[in-house]
Amino acid sequence: MTLFRCAIPGLDNDTFAVQSVYHQKLINETVPYEDIDNEYKVSKCELYTPGTYEYDSNNQPINATITACARYVYDQSVFAATATTKLNMVCGDAILRSHAQMVFMGGFFVGVFALGAVSDKFGRKTAFFVALFLNIVAGFGLIFVPEFYSYVFLRFINGGSSAGIFTATYIIGLEITGPSKRLWAGVVNKYFFSGGILVLALMGYFIRDWIILEIVATAPLLCYLSFYWLVPESPRWLITNGQPEKAMEISEKVAKANKTKVPQTTLEADDNKEKTSQLKSFIALFTHRVLFFRTIIIFFNWMVIAMTYFGLSMNTDNLGAGSFFLAFFIGGLMDFPAITLCLFLLDRTGRKKLHCGFMIIGGVSCVCTILTILYLSKELQWITVMLAMIGKMGAAGGFVVVYIYSAELYPTVVRTTAFGASSACARFGSMAAPYIVDGGKMIGGDFGRAMPLMVFGGLSTAAGLLCLLLPETLNKDLPETIVDGEHFDDESSSKSEKAEEINMEKQGGEAGADNLAYYPRIAKV
């Protein structure tokens, strides 16, 4: 948390750090003191009105009136400059920090749908480069923002384009990966997301000026322009959009690199399949009792996971123990054991048990921080950090599992629409997170530090318990129709899909069978 106080009127070279005994005297005469977290500290947002007071024998103002200040000086011992200090998002304008974070997440929400439509209409590769261009422009544009509204506009573009980049790369990765390796393709990429958090923590530690940090963080995106020549379009998308020749050309290159051949197949886009409008598909989620019940639980879980994951990241500087950068780094580090556990346990323990375990253990850990904050000494507040990091690990693991679990629970006829709606709920959760975090800072004191953690922990625990009411999907025939979805329960286990995949790999070889994943519909010869 950045420290600051009112600037002394008329003193142009005023700084937060005390320069001399005379400077300290000016501060005492100009800025009142107040009780902050049981410590007597200089007021952050108020100063004495000039000419309205006299001094006592100790040179302290008496009978003085107080007014809000118009200019601030900031502590530069941790950060040389931030967006908060540049735009003065403090005191009465402190809520602007939450607004800025909310707008960024709102951009992510819009980007998922807008750039998702670009991806479906013009291709995954096109959507990626449109998003990349917008991200680069917005990233460098933030350097020059003169005021709040242009800042949040560019943050909105930044958030939307980030969603487009993530979605396009995620879909390309899954669509060019075969069935037997799809779990790894869908999960392993999250290692790189978490690795980015660690790199950002290190960059922030060595670069304390936000403008320089913004330049250094945005510049590597220019290297990704080379992907235009390195990354192919999704063969699955090409087939769906009537370009089988290009799809086969790409598939043959992949097969050649893997020292195999594309299996003999008849490639057909499923043009005769009855199409249901997105609106009818979405309504179907709420007009059938069982699907409605499951949909509400899934929506709630997506919202809580995103709220907790991003909220705990934003709350790092409010934990009150140790270095901000170290706590942020550890928070990113906790993603790695969560992802690794998912890789090795998802197909062993099942989706439901693993997801509930992540959510409940992470939630209870966050709730327990109220005890460590209120009753343990400052020297033992590392326990608070440890419990918060366990909560972050739970949210990270929940994020991995819910992607797979929710997609498998929905019937095929509504799966795409329902998955998009679930992702939208996650954005609502991430938009609420900064207000919960800043709410704790406004409350102040030990309870203010504990409040966000208790909210995140309580909601995570509730979400995990609600998931106990959902069916398991491991080794089950996934529901195709609304009727299948209504009767999809723990007793409907079937291993036919797995057996079919094993048989296919025996006949055509794993590499050849994996290539079948490219196509929407394949008739085997």
Stockholm file with secondary structure:
# STOCKHOLM 1.0

chainA/1-525         MTLFRCAIPGLDNDTFAVQSVYHQKLINETVPYEDIDNEYKVSKCELYTPGTYEYDSNNQPINATITACARYVYDQSVFAATATTKLNMVCGDAILRSHAQMVFMGGFFVGVFALGAVSDKFGRKTAFFVALFLNIVAGFGLIFVPEFYSYVFLRFINGGSSAGIFTATYIIGLEITGPSKRLWAGVVNKYFFSGGILVLALMGYFIRDWIILEIVATAPLLCYLSFYWLVPESPRWLITNGQPEKAMEISEKVAKANKTKVPQTTLEADDNKEKTSQLKSFIALFTHRVLFFRTIIIFFNWMVIAMTYFGLSMNTDNLGAGSFFLAFFIGGLMDFPAITLCLFLLDRTGRKKLHCGFMIIGGVSCVCTILTILYLSKELQWITVMLAMIGKMGAAGGFVVVYIYSAELYPTVVRTTAFGASSACARFGSMAAPYIVDGGKMIGGDFGRAMPLMVFGGLSTAAGLLCLLLPETLNKDLPETIVDGEHFDDESSSKSEKAEEINMEKQGGEAGADNLAYYPRIAKV
#=GR chainA/1-525 SS CCCEEECCTTCTTCCSSCCSHHHHHHHHHHSCEEEETTEEEECSSEEECTTSCEECTTSCEESCCEEECSCEEECCSSCSBCHHHHHTCCGGGTHHHHHHHHHHHHHHHHHHHHHHHHHHHHCHHHHHHHHHHHHHHHHHHGGGCCSHHHHHHHHHHHHHHHHHHHHHHHHHHHHTSCGGGHHHHHHHHHHHHHHHHHHHHHHHHHCCBHHHHHHHHHGGGGGGGGHHHHSCCCHHHHHHTTCHHHHHHHHHHHHHHTTCCCCCEEECCCTTSCCCCHHHHHHHHHHSHHHHHHHHHHHHHHHHHHHHHHHHHHTGGGSCSSCHHHHHHHHHHTHHHHHHHHHHHHHHHCHHHHHHHHHHHHHHHHHHHHHHHHHSCGGGTHHHHHHHHHHHHHHHHHHHHHHHHHHHHSCGGGHHHHHHHHHHHHHHHHHHHHHHHHHHHHHCHHHHHHHHHHHHHHHHHHHHHHHTTSCCCTTBCCCCSHHHHHTCCTTCBCCHHHHHHHHHHHHHCHHHHHHGGGCSSEEEC
#=GC SS_cons         CCCEEECCTTCTTCCSSCCSHHHHHHHHHHSCEEEETTEEEECSSEEECTTSCEECTTSCEESCCEEECSCEEECCSSCSBCHHHHHTCCGGGTHHHHHHHHHHHHHHHHHHHHHHHHHHHHCHHHHHHHHHHHHHHHHHHGGGCCSHHHHHHHHHHHHHHHHHHHHHHHHHHHHTSCGGGHHHHHHHHHHHHHHHHHHHHHHHHHCCBHHHHHHHHHGGGGGGGGHHHHSCCCHHHHHHTTCHHHHHHHHHHHHHHTTCCCCCEEECCCTTSCCCCHHHHHHHHHHSHHHHHHHHHHHHHHHHHHHHHHHHHHTGGGSCSSCHHHHHHHHHHTHHHHHHHHHHHHHHHCHHHHHHHHHHHHHHHHHHHHHHHHHSCGGGTHHHHHHHHHHHHHHHHHHHHHHHHHHHHSCGGGHHHHHHHHHHHHHHHHHHHHHHHHHHHHHCHHHHHHHHHHHHHHHHHHHHHHHTTSCCCTTBCCCCSHHHHHTCCTTCBCCHHHHHHHHHHHHHCHHHHHHGGGCSSEEEC
//
